Amino acid sequence: MKRQAEQRARHWFIKTLVVAVGTSLLLSACGGGGKSGSADSSAPTKIQMQTLNYATEFIDNTNPIWREFEKRTNTQLDITWLSPTTSEEKINVMLASGDLPEVTFVESLLNPQLQKMIGQGVFWDLTPFIKEYPNLSQPALAEMWTDSKVDGKNYSIPRYYPSYGGGAFPILRKDWMDKLGLQTPTTMDQFFDVLKAFKEKDPNGNGQADEIPYAANSDTMGFVYGVFNGVQGAWKLKDDKLVPTITEDASRDALLWIKKAYDAGLFPKDFAILKYSQTVDLIRGGKSGGTSQSMNHAWVTGSKIREVVPTADYMPITYLQNAEGEKYTPSGSPYYGVYLIPKKVPEAKVKKILEFFDFAYGKEGNELATYGIEGVDYTVENGRKIPTPQAAKDQVGDGNMNNLIHLISDDMSIGAVGMPDDVYNRNVEIVNERKQIKTPNPGNELYSEAYNKYYPEISKKVSDMRTKVIIGKDTIENYDKLIEQLRSDPTLKQVADEMTEAYHKKMESQ
């Protein structure tokens, strides 16, 4: 679900050019050029790299922004773009063959083959070098470097992504709540009551009981298990050990909450088979009270609702808390995807590559990748970067160079093209409130071979049973039997033991 949410956020962002500068203050303390901003009389450094690209049309080295990067960094770039639809397969084939580009992109450090190769010493340990580059070592990226360590070392250059603002979490029709005199829910009971009022009190005012309180499917309700367990992800820390949340009593309570909501008619009848795109269509149609999306959809989806209902106000909620008073809000790793440099690359060239990324992570390079060239691709008016007609010709903001390095700003997950100031400013307030809530995720970025081998099948078995229970195709008693079997399952115990070992190893290395 996380990857889907992040891809949806990226799908918005690669089309976005109008981004408020106010939340880019993280960049203001860092010089743009670093070691690589000035002209160099020596021959350009050739750099072979690959990365994901969400654009519909990939640029090449004739593109003005590509050429401007080369000019300002004194490089000659050889970039292979990977399509999201085929990237995983191509990356796995590449790793298996050992035919690696000088800058090798992998979507996840938890890739089993990648983990083996790191252990075999295939890639450079970049830890000793990073502090020499002011933009790479800026405070805004400190968490990114910490979270991406393997055995206490940095073998990769992470691709930044905001920790907060993404993730599938409720966004509700505030105009409906205001009409019915309802407050924004902060507990699961209040959340249920709001949705029930949406169903029963005719918030759209047409005199018909045609509202769909919450456009949901099984995946979009995953946050409920997180709320009840008080954690993110699939693991909870108990007595200094990681235990799977699927076997916790709190997950049973979460399942019963979802079933209660389904039985009360708060979800679509075809909940079990509904695709994510169909849940979005339901909320866009103006007759649904909300769904689970990342914060930028306050306008990405919210603007579509206004085409049907001009007064619609689609507002993300900040958090939900469980019976123990633990607040849950979604957050994720402060990066998505990593770049690694194989040992076949000489140390002198490693430093040249790091110079390039230092420029890209500085203000000058960061904004060049995202907005293009000032005065050519955009102008600045009232603190906003306004694209010129040339921007479309240069394919700025349509993925491409922006996918090479993301903008260091919350705007990636909370802003959207054309978003009005009031919606944007409210999103800023909400994301700043979310940042004060530290919902634990003890299983984050932990590698286990047993987990990769066994857990997906176990998780699917539980997920399928949950759906059957929710829609009345199976009983809670049979669910209880399945969970009891898993609690004594030696395979799941092996997974939990390995995850616990990985957790302690990571804690010791930090």
KOLLODREN-209163 format. One line per 10 residues: number of its first residue (from 1); their letters; for each residue x, y, z of C-alpha. Coordinates in steps of 0.2 Angstrom, whole numbers, plus 2048, in hexadecimal, padded with zeros to 3 digits. Example, Ala and Ser with C-alpha at 12.3 -4.5 7.8 and 13.67 -1.06 7.14 Angstrom:
2
1) as) 83E,7EA,827; 844,7FB,824 $
***
This chain:
510
1) mkrqaeqrar) 800,800,800; 80E,80B,804; 816,809,7F3; 805,80D,7EB; 802,81C,7F5; 814,823,7F1; 812,81F,7DE; 801,829,7DF; 80A,837,7E7; 818,836,7DA $
11) hwfiktlvva) 80B,835,7CC; 804,846,7D2; 815,84E,7D6; 81D,84A,7C5; 80F,855,7BD; 811,863,7CA; 81A,873,7C7; 811,87F,7D2; 819,87C,7E3; 819,888,7F2 $
21) vgtslllsac) 82A,88E,7F6; 826,890,809; 828,87E,80D; 839,87D,804; 842,885,813; 84B,875,816; 856,879,807; 859,88B,80B; 868,888,816; 871,87E,809 $
31) ggggksgsad) 87B,885,7FB; 876,87F,7EA; 886,87B,7E2; 890,872,7F0; 89F,86B,7E8; 898,869,7D7; 88F,87A,7D3; 89E,883,7CB; 8A4,881,7B9; 8B3,875,7B7 $
41) ssaptkiqmq) 8BF,876,7A9; 8C3,864,7A9; 8BA,857,79E; 8A8,852,7A4; 8A6,843,7AE; 89C,835,7A6; 890,82E,7B2; 885,81E,7AE; 875,81D,7B8; 864,816,7B9 $
51) tlnyatefid) 854,81B,7C2; 841,81A,7C2; 837,826,7B8; 825,829,7B9; 823,834,7AA; 819,82F,79B; 827,834,78F; 839,832,794; 846,840,790; 857,83D,789 $
61) ntnpiwrefe) 868,847,789; 860,854,77D; 855,85A,78A; 859,86C,790; 858,867,7A3; 863,858,7A0; 86F,862,797; 86F,870,7A5; 872,863,7B2; 881,85D,7A8 $
71) krtntqldit) 887,86F,7A6; 886,874,7B8; 88E,864,7BE; 89B,861,7B0; 894,850,7AD; 88E,846,79E; 87F,83C,7A4; 87A,82B,79D; 869,828,7A5; 85F,818,7A3 $
81) wlspttseek) 84D,81B,7A8; 843,80D,7B0; 830,80C,7AE; 827,808,7BE; 81D,7FA,7B5; 82D,7F0,7B1; 83A,7F8,7BE; 839,7EA,7CB; 83C,7DC,7BE; 84A,7E6,7B5 $
91) invmlasgdl) 853,7EA,7C6; 853,7D8,7CB; 85A,7D2,7BB; 867,7DF,7BC; 86C,7DA,7CD; 86C,7C8,7C9; 878,7CB,7BA; 884,7D6,7C3; 884,7E2,7B4; 882,7F2,7BE $
101) pevtfvesll) 882,804,7B9; 88E,810,7C2; 87F,817,7CB; 873,808,7CF; 861,80C,7D4; 857,7FF,7DE; 846,803,7E5; 849,7FB,7F6; 858,7F7,801; 84E,7E7,806 $
111) npqlqkmigq) 850,7DF,7F5; 857,7CE,7F9; 864,7CE,7EB; 86A,7DF,7F0; 86C,7DA,802; 877,7CB,7FD; 881,7D7,7F1; 884,7E4,7FF; 88A,7D6,80A; 896,7D0,7FD $
121) gvfwdltpfi) 89E,7E1,7FB; 897,7E5,7EA; 894,7F7,7EE; 89D,806,7F5; 89B,80A,807; 897,81D,806; 897,820,818; 8A9,828,819; 8A5,834,80A; 894,83B,80E $
131) keypnlsqpa) 899,848,81B; 8A5,850,80E; 896,856,803; 88C,864,80B; 87B,861,802; 87B,84E,805; 87F,850,817; 872,85F,81A; 868,85C,82A; 858,85B,81F $
141) laemwtdskv) 85F,84A,819; 865,843,829; 857,837,82C; 858,831,81B; 86A,82C,81D; 866,824,82E; 858,819,828; 861,813,818; 870,80C,822; 874,7F9,820 $
151) dgknysipry) 87D,7F2,82E; 881,804,834; 888,809,823; 882,813,814; 884,809,804; 878,814,7FB; 872,826,7F7; 860,826,7FB; 853,82F,7F0; 84A,83B,7FC $
161) ypsygggafp) 838,83A,7FF; 82E,843,80D; 82A,838,81C; 819,840,820; 80A,844,815; 80A,834,80B; 802,824,80F; 7EF,81E,80E; 7E6,827,81C; 7D5,82F,81D $
171) ilrkdwmdkl) 7D0,83F,813; 7BE,844,817; 7B2,850,810; 7B3,85E,81C; 7A4,867,814; 79A,858,819; 7A0,858,82B; 79D,86B,82C; 78B,869,826; 787,85B,833 $
181) glqtpttmdq) 790,864,841; 79E,857,842; 7AF,859,849; 7BE,851,841; 7C0,83F,848; 7CF,83B,853; 7CA,82A,859; 7C3,81B,850; 7B2,81C,858; 7B1,82E,852 $
191) ffdvlkafke) 7B6,829,841; 7A8,81C,841; 79B,829,847; 7A0,835,839; 79F,828,82C; 78E,823,833; 788,835,833; 78D,836,820; 782,827,81D; 773,82C,827 $
201) kdpngngqad) 772,83F,827; 772,844,814; 781,84F,814; 780,852,801; 76F,859,804; 766,850,7F5; 759,847,800; 75F,836,7FB; 769,829,805; 776,828,7F7 $
211) eipyaansdt) 786,82D,800; 794,820,801; 79C,825,812; 7AD,81E,80E; 7B4,819,7FD; 7BE,80A,803; 7C5,7F9,7FF; 7D0,7ED,809; 7E0,7F6,805; 7DA,807,809 $
221) mgfvygvfng) 7D5,801,81B; 7E6,7FB,81F; 7E9,80A,82B; 7DC,804,837; 7E7,7F5,83C; 7F5,802,83F; 7E9,80D,84A; 7E4,7FE,855; 7F5,7F7,857; 7FD,808,859 $
231) vqgawklkdd) 80B,805,84C; 80F,806,83A; 814,7F7,830; 812,7E5,834; 81C,7E4,844; 81A,7E9,856; 828,7EA,863; 823,7E0,873; 82F,7DB,881; 83D,7E0,875 $
241) klvptiteda) 837,7D4,868; 82E,7D7,857; 81E,7CF,856; 813,7CF,846; 803,7DA,848; 7F9,7CD,83E; 7F8,7C2,84E; 7F4,7D0,85A; 7E3,7D2,862; 7E3,7E4,85D $
251) srdallwikk) 7E3,7DE,84B; 7D3,7D4,84F; 7CB,7E3,856; 7D0,7ED,847; 7C8,7E0,83C; 7B8,7E0,846; 7B8,7F4,844; 7B9,7F2,831; 7AC,7E5,831; 7A0,7EF,83C $
261) aydaglfpkd) 7A2,7FE,830; 79F,7F3,821; 790,7EB,829; 789,7FD,82C; 78A,801,81A; 799,80E,81C; 7A3,806,80E; 79E,802,7FC; 795,7F1,7FA; 7A3,7EB,7EE $
271) failkysqtv) 7B0,7EF,7FB; 7B9,7DE,7F9; 7BC,7DF,7E6; 7BD,7F2,7E4; 7CE,7F9,7DD; 7D6,808,7E3; 7D2,812,7D3; 7C0,80E,7D6; 7C0,815,7E8; 7C8,825,7E1 $
281) dlirggksgg) 7BA,826,7D3; 7AD,824,7E1; 7B4,833,7EB; 7B7,83D,7DB; 7A4,83B,7D7; 79F,846,7E6; 794,839,7EF; 7A1,832,7FB; 7A7,839,80C; 7B9,834,80A $
291) tsqsmnhawv) 7C6,827,807; 7D8,823,80B; 7E5,82D,801; 7F5,837,804; 7F4,849,808; 7F7,850,7F7; 7E6,849,7F2; 7DD,856,7FC; 7DF,85F,7EB; 7E4,852,7DE $
301) tgskirevvp) 7D3,849,7E2; 7CB,858,7EB; 7CB,862,7DB; 7C2,855,7D2; 7B5,854,7DF; 7B2,867,7DD; 7AF,864,7CB; 79F,85B,7D1; 79C,864,7E1; 7A4,876,7E1 $
311) tadympityl) 7A3,878,7F4; 7AC,867,7F8; 7BA,868,804; 7C4,858,805; 7CF,859,815; 7DC,84D,81C; 7DB,848,82E; 7EA,849,839; 7E9,839,843; 7DF,82C,84B $
321) qnaegekytp) 7E2,825,85C; 7DE,814,864; 7D6,80F,874; 7E7,811,87D; 7E8,823,877; 7F6,81F,86B; 7F6,82B,85C; 7F8,824,84B; 7FD,82D,83B; 805,827,82C $
331) sgspyygvyl) 818,82A,828; 825,821,81E; 837,81F,81A; 83F,830,815; 844,829,804; 83E,81E,7F6; 84B,815,7EC; 85E,815,7EE; 86D,818,7E3; 87C,80C,7E6 $
341) ipkkvpeakv) 88E,80D,7DE; 896,7FD,7DA; 8A8,7FA,7DF; 8AD,7F9,7CD; 8AC,80C,7CD; 8BD,814,7D2; 8BD,81E,7E2; 8C1,82E,7D8; 8B1,82C,7CE; 8A7,827,7DD $
351) kkileffdfa) 8AB,839,7E4; 8A6,841,7D3; 895,837,7D4; 893,83E,7E6; 896,84F,7E0; 888,84D,7D3; 87C,848,7E0; 882,855,7EC; 87D,862,7DF; 86D,859,7DC $
361) ygkegnelat) 868,85A,7EE; 86D,86C,7F0; 860,87A,7ED; 867,87E,7DC; 866,86C,7D5; 857,867,7DF; 84D,875,7D7; 854,873,7C6; 84E,861,7C6; 83D,866,7CB $
371) ygiegvdytv) 839,876,7C3; 846,878,7B5; 84F,888,7B1; 849,899,7B9; 844,8A5,7AC; 842,898,79F; 837,88A,7A7; 830,894,7B5; 82E,8A5,7BD; 82B,8A9,7CF $
381) engrkiptpq) 81B,8B2,7D4; 816,8B5,7E6; 821,8A7,7EC; 81B,89A,7DF; 824,893,7D1; 819,896,7C1; 81D,88B,7B2; 820,894,7A1; 81A,88C,791; 82C,886,78E $
391) aakdqvgdgn) 82B,87B,79E; 81F,86F,794; 82B,86E,786; 839,86A,791; 82F,85D,79A; 832,865,7AB; 827,85E,7B9; 822,84F,7AF; 82E,843,7B8; 83F,841,7B0 $
401) mnnlihlisd) 84C,84B,7B9; 840,84E,7C7; 840,83B,7C9; 853,83A,7CA; 853,845,7DA; 843,84A,7E3; 840,85B,7EA; 844,85C,7FD; 833,863,802; 823,85D,80A $
411) dmsigavgmp) 81B,864,7FA; 81E,853,7F2; 811,84B,7FD; 805,859,802; 805,865,7F3; 7FD,864,7E2; 7FC,86E,7D2; 7EF,87C,7D4; 7EC,879,7E6; 7E4,889,7EE $
421) ddvynrnvei) 7EE,891,7FC; 7E1,88D,809; 7E2,87A,805; 7F5,87B,804; 7F7,884,814; 7EB,878,81D; 7F5,86A,817; 805,872,81E; 7FD,873,82F; 7F7,861,82E $
431) vnerkqiktp) 808,85A,829; 811,864,836; 805,85D,843; 808,84B,83D; 81A,84E,83F; 818,84F,851; 810,83E,852; 81D,830,852; 814,820,84E; 821,812,850 $
441) npgnelysea) 825,807,841; 832,7FB,849; 832,7EF,83A; 837,7FD,82E; 846,7FA,822; 84A,7E9,82A; 850,7DB,81F; 84C,7C9,822; 84E,7BA,816; 840,7B1,81F $
451) ynkyypeisk) 835,7C0,81E; 837,7C1,80B; 835,7AE,809; 826,7AB,814; 81D,7BB,81A; 814,7C0,80A; 80B,7B0,809; 806,7B0,81C; 800,7C2,81A; 7F6,7BF,80B $
461) kvsdmrtkvi) 7ED,7B0,814; 7E8,7BC,822; 7E3,7CA,816; 7D8,7BE,80C; 7D0,7B8,81D; 7CD,7C9,823; 7C4,7CE,813; 7B9,7BF,814; 7B4,7C3,826; 7B1,7D5,822 $
471) igkdtienyd) 7A4,7D1,814; 79C,7C2,81D; 7A4,7B4,813; 7AD,7AD,822; 7AC,7AE,835; 7B6,7B6,842; 7B7,7A5,84A; 7C1,79E,83B; 7CC,7AE,83B; 7D0,7AB,84D $
481) klieqlrsdp) 7D5,799,849; 7E0,79F,83B; 7E9,7AB,847; 7EB,79E,854; 7F3,793,848; 7FF,7A1,842; 804,7A5,854; 80C,793,856; 812,792,844; 825,78F,843 $
491) tlkqvademt) 827,798,833; 81F,7A8,839; 82A,7A6,849; 839,7A5,83E; 834,7B5,835; 831,7BE,846; 842,7B8,84D; 84B,7BE,83E; 842,7CF,83E; 846,7D1,851 $
501) eayhkkmesq) 859,7CD,84D; 859,7D9,83F; 851,7E6,84A; 85E,7E5,858; 86C,7E5,84B; 865,7F5,844; 863,7FD,855; 875,7F8,85A; 87C,800,84A; 874,811,84C $
***
